[in-house]
Every structure is written in structure tokens, then in C-alpha cells.
Amino acid sequence: MGEFIDPERVLIVDDHSLVRDGLRSIFDDVFPACIILEADSLQTALQALDAEGEVDLVLLDLNIPDVSYLSGLEALRSRFPATPVVMVSGMTDRNVVRDALAAGAAGFVPKSLKRAAIVDALQQVLSGEIYMPDLPGHERQAAEEDLIRARIDTLTPQQRVVLGHLVAGLLNKQVAYELNVSMTTVKAHVSAILQKMDVFSRTQAVIMANKIGFRG
């Protein structure tokens, strides 16, 4: 796990005040210095972020009145790409989890989780990891594989070729030779691959690609 930093400002978006109160109480207990902003719709959430500036974390309910499925997540990711958004939902269907993570959610937290598990999930997200709920073993693996495929699908054809060479164990200079391009071009492709796959090293990218048997 990466270095964990206490959040300074968090936005809770849910149209049920009882749910907002429950999440607020968790932050009050675990992160007493954290400033909590609240919104009961996507519109008020965007207004709050425009007025108050970006926050360290957004907790977004999947079902709020002015949102259709993941449109709220997509709007927040588009307007505030540097702000991690955690989906909070009573549903833990694998397809919903997969779609949310593929659309850029930093985590998916079921409302049914116990308090300690919610704290653990939030700490994982704040340290830069993606939190996925405990689905049954085969479903969890399938959801992870779906997420990896969705990220690889964002690569350009040339980036997919480069990733295939990385999976095969080639060094940058060997990739440059194989593709008849400069080292600078290869490095640019590798950087783009890491960014799109949301990993920090080529080793992580290769491990991820190997999980779905990607060969280029």
C-alpha cells in the first residue's frame, strides 16, 4: 500500500441525509480534522466543487435523482480529473462494479460494509489504490479481468503493440529496433501505457496484462 495521507476535505454526495450522516460520522471519528462538504444531487455537488475548489475525495452514491447510471461519475471525472471518486451503493453486481471502475471510479464501496471495512476501503483509495468489494472468488477475478480489458482497450494500436513487446520481455531499445522507431518514441508510448493502465511501472503493466493473457 502507498503512503497514507489523512484527507483534509471530502465531499459526500447522496440524496438520503441518513446515509450522509452515517458517512460523516465515520470521518468525524477517524479523521476529526477533515472538512466535510455535502450534496444531495450531482448539480449541488458540481456547484460545491466549483465554489469550494477540489477536494481529496468524493463519495458518490450510484443512485441520485439527477443521474442516469454512471453519468454522475463521468461528469465528475471530466470536470475534476485529479479528484478520486468512490462509488457508494447498495448494489454489488459484478457488472456494475466493473462499469464503475472502467469509467474511472477509484473504488466501489457497498453500503452493507461494516464501519471498519469502509474505513479500510477509504484508506486504500487515499493511498492511491483501487478498492474493489469482496465479491465471490470467481466474480472478483472476472471483475478484475474486465477492468484490465477495459483499460487495455483505451490503448492505441501502436501502444498495444508496444505493450505486447513489454510482455514478451523486450527492453526499450529492443522495442525501438523491432518497430524501427526512436527510443524517445518508445519511452513516450510506455509512459502513455502506464498512464492509461493506471500503474506506476512497466512491471505492473506486464503483470496486469498477463492476468488476461494479453500478448499484443
C-alpha positions in Angstrom: 0.0 0.0 0.0 1.2 3.5 -0.8 1.7 6.2 1.8 -1.5 7.1 3.5 -2.4 10.7 4.0 -5.3 12.0 6.1 -7.9 13.7 3.9 -8.4 17.4 4.5 -11.6 17.9 2.5 -14.2 15.3 1.5 -17.5 15.7 -0.5 -20.3 13.3 0.3 -23.0 13.1 -2.4 -26.1 11.2 -1.5 -29.8 12.2 -1.6 -30.5 10.5 1.7 -29.5 12.5 4.7 -29.3 9.4 6.9 -26.6 8.0 4.6 -24.7 11.3 4.6 -24.9 11.4 8.4 -23.5 7.8 8.6 -20.6 8.6 6.4 -19.9 11.9 8.1 -19.8 10.2 11.5 -17.1 7.8 10.1 -14.9 10.8 9.1 -15.6 12.6 12.3 -14.3 9.6 14.2 -11.4 8.6 12.1 -10.4 11.9 10.5 -11.6 14.5 13.0 -9.8 17.4 11.3 -11.4 16.7 7.9 -13.8 19.2 6.5 -16.9 17.5 5.2 -18.9 19.0 2.3 -22.3 17.6 1.5 -24.5 17.5 -1.6 -27.9 15.8 -2.3 -27.6 15.8 -6.1 -25.0 15.9 -8.9 -25.9 19.6 -9.6 -25.2 20.7 -6.0 -22.0 18.6 -5.9 -20.7 20.3 -9.0 -21.7 23.7 -7.5 -19.9 22.8 -4.3 -16.7 21.8 -6.1 -16.8 24.9 -8.3 -17.3 27.2 -5.2 -15.0 25.4 -2.7 -12.3 24.1 -5.0 -11.2 20.5 -5.4 -11.3 18.0 -2.5 -9.2 15.0 -1.6 -12.1 12.5 -2.1 -15.7 12.4 -3.4 -18.1 9.7 -2.1 -20.8 9.4 -4.8 -24.0 7.4 -4.4 -24.8 5.4 -7.5 -28.5 6.3 -7.4 -29.2 10.0 -7.1 -32.1 11.8 -8.7 -30.4 13.8 -11.4 -28.0 11.0 -12.5 -28.5 8.2 -15.0 -26.4 5.1 -14.1 -22.7 6.3 -14.2 -23.3 9.8 -15.7 -22.6 11.4 -12.4 -19.2 9.7 -12.1 -18.4 10.6 -15.7 -19.3 14.2 -15.2 -17.1 14.5 -12.1 -14.2 12.7 -13.7 -14.5 15.0 -16.7 -14.7 18.2 -14.7 -12.3 17.2 -11.9 -10.0 14.5 -13.3 -7.5 14.7 -10.4 -10.1 14.1 -7.7 -10.7 10.4 -6.8 -14.3 9.4 -6.8 -15.5 6.4 -4.8 -18.9 5.0 -5.7 -21.1 4.0 -2.8 -24.0 1.7 -3.5 -26.4 -0.9 -2.1 -25.7 -2.9 -5.3 -22.6 -5.1 -5.7 -23.4 -6.6 -9.0 -20.2 -7.5 -10.8 -21.2 -5.7 -14.0 -22.0 -2.5 -12.0 -18.6 -2.7 -10.2 -16.8 -3.3 -13.5 -18.5 -0.5 -15.3 -17.9 2.0 -12.4 -14.1 1.1 -12.2 -13.8 1.1 -16.0 -15.4 4.6 -16.0 -12.7 5.9 -13.6 -14.0 5.3 -10.1 -11.2 5.0 -7.6 -13.2 2.4 -5.7 -16.6 0.8 -5.2 -17.9 0.6 -1.6 -21.1 -1.4 -0.8 -23.3 0.3 1.8 -23.6 -3.1 3.5 -19.9 -3.0 4.6 -19.1 -2.8 8.3 -17.7 0.5 9.5 -14.1 -0.8 9.9 -14.2 -2.2 6.4 -15.4 1.2 5.0 -12.5 2.9 6.8 -10.1 0.4 5.3 -11.6 0.9 1.8 -11.2 4.7 2.1 -7.6 4.4 3.3 -6.8 2.2 0.3 -8.1 4.8 -2.1 -6.4 7.7 -0.3 -3.1 5.8 -0.6 -3.6 5.5 -4.4 -5.0 2.0 -4.7 -8.3 1.0 -6.2 -10.8 -0.6 -3.8 -12.9 -3.4 -5.1 -15.5 -5.1 -2.9 -15.2 -8.7 -1.8 -17.2 -10.4 -4.5 -17.3 -14.3 -4.6 -13.9 -15.5 -5.8 -14.7 -16.2 -9.4 -16.7 -12.9 -9.7 -13.9 -10.9 -8.2 -11.4 -12.4 -10.6 -13.8 -11.8 -13.5 -14.4 -8.2 -12.4 -10.7 -7.6 -12.2 -10.1 -9.1 -15.7 -13.0 -7.0 -17.1 -11.3 -3.8 -15.6 -7.9 -4.7 -17.1 -9.5 -5.3 -20.5 -11.3 -2.0 -20.3 -8.0 -0.2 -19.6 -6.1 -2.0 -22.4 -9.0 -1.2 -24.8 -8.1 2.5 -24.3 -4.6 2.0 -25.8 -3.9 2.9 -29.4 -3.0 0.1 -31.8 0.7 1.2 -31.6 0.6 1.2 -27.8 -0.9 -2.3 -27.8 2.0 -3.5 -30.0 4.5 -1.9 -27.5 2.7 -3.5 -24.6 2.9 -6.8 -26.3 6.7 -6.4 -26.6 7.0 -5.5 -23.0 5.0 -8.6 -22.0 7.5 -10.6 -24.2 10.3 -9.2 -22.0 11.9 -6.8 -24.6 13.8 -3.8 -23.4 13.0 -0.3 -24.7 16.0 -0.4 -27.1 14.8 -3.8 -28.5 11.3 -2.5 -28.9 12.7 0.6 -30.8 14.6 -1.8 -33.1 11.6 -4.1 -33.7 9.3 -1.1 -34.6 12.0 0.9 -36.3 11.3 4.0 -34.1 13.4 6.1 -31.8 14.0 5.4 -28.1 12.2 8.7 -27.4 9.1 7.4 -29.2 9.2 4.1 -27.3 9.5 5.9 -23.9 6.5 8.1 -24.9 4.5 5.0 -25.7 5.5 3.3 -22.4 4.5 6.5 -20.4 1.2 6.6 -22.1 0.6 2.9 -21.5 1.3 3.3 -17.7 -1.0 6.3 -17.5 -3.9 4.6 -19.3 -3.5 1.4 -17.3 -3.2 3.4 -14.1 0.1 1.8 -13.0 3.4 3.1 -11.9 5.9 0.8 -13.6 6.2 -1.4 -16.6 6.4 -4.4 -14.3 3.0 -3.6 -13.0 1.7 -3.2 -16.6 3.1 -6.6 -17.6 1.6 -8.3 -14.5 -1.7 -6.8 -15.3 -1.5 -7.8 -19.0 -0.5 -11.3 -18.0 -3.7 -11.7 -15.9 -5.8 -11.7 -19.0 -3.2 -13.4 -21.2 -2.5 -10.3 -23.4 0.1 -10.9 -26.0 -0.4 -7.8 -28.2 
